[in-house]
Amino acid sequence: MSDPAAPAPDLSRLFQPIVKGVGQAIGDYRMIENGDRVMVCLSGGKDSYTLLDVLLHLQKKAPVDFEVVAVNLDQGQPGFPKDVLPRYLTALGVRHDILTEDTYSVVKEKTPEGKTTCALCSRLRRGILYRHAREIGATKIALGHHRDDILETLFMNLFFGARLKAMPPKLQSDDGANVVIRPLAYVPEAQVIRYAQARAFPIIPCNLCGSQENLQRRVVGEMLEGWEREHPGRLNNILRALTRVTPSHLLDRDLFDFASLSVTPAEGDTAFDHESYPDREFLADLGEMPMLG
């Protein structure tokens, strides 16, 4: 099995853009710092496998000293291949923990017939992983969500929740005891797919429980894919917009004090902005990040 820290020549071309995007995200949001113990949540899917490869690579190359611990949760789904991840991680020489909790039975008992199990399943999984992070002294919990996951969540909240809300690249965990990071936040899913196919990861499908796919999320995902085909670079521009918010030009009264505005403001604003659409694409002119050594 190949060493992710030194990918073969045919993998290097696919790997380096991912490393570059991850290095940028880590630097922008101070995701990983000296002395961190990073718990990588490994599901057996392409995203978490790719995330683990990149963090192991950066662990060797970056001027930051941090630990990596891979953790997988066996939730008791019928047909779950228990040997796949331990064998893979042992071959890589990665410290890892395999947790076993029968959340499958709980989810099946509590979820009405015909409803998706994902919400309850993820809530139970999150609680178990948070607890384990505390037990092993992890300071960061790394999840494999990529750029497209963040944008799908943005439009899911916009269309179905009437909220302007996405997935943060870094946040405090629900229990307040950990910091959750998403190092793939800037990485397009297409890059992950190509790399994962080249690496031939032993993928474990996320349909062992028989749960139906979230139809609304799939529709949003197809919409975003269509936009990118017709207008390459559009998704990076949307992601970049999330980093350049102008509160005074939205409608949230909690975010901006509209009520206090007067005809003689202490600090004025432009009522009719000049439309400025820069040609520079997000991530297009990145230099080498300090994280990359």
Secondary structure, DSSP 8 states (H G I E B T S, - for coil): ---TTS--HHHHHHHHHHHHHHHHHHHHHT-S-TT-EEEEE--SSHHHHHHHHHHHHHHHHSSS--EEEEEEEE---TT--TTHHHHHHHHHT--EEEEE--HHHHHHHHS-TTS-SHHHHHHHHHHHHHHHHHHHT-SEEE----HHHHHHHHHHHHHHH-------SEEE-TTSS-EEE-TTTT--HHHHHHHHHHHT-----TTTT-----HHHHHHHHHHHHHHHHSTTHHHHHHHHTTS--GGGS--TTTS-GGG--SS-SS---SS------S--TTTT----GGG-
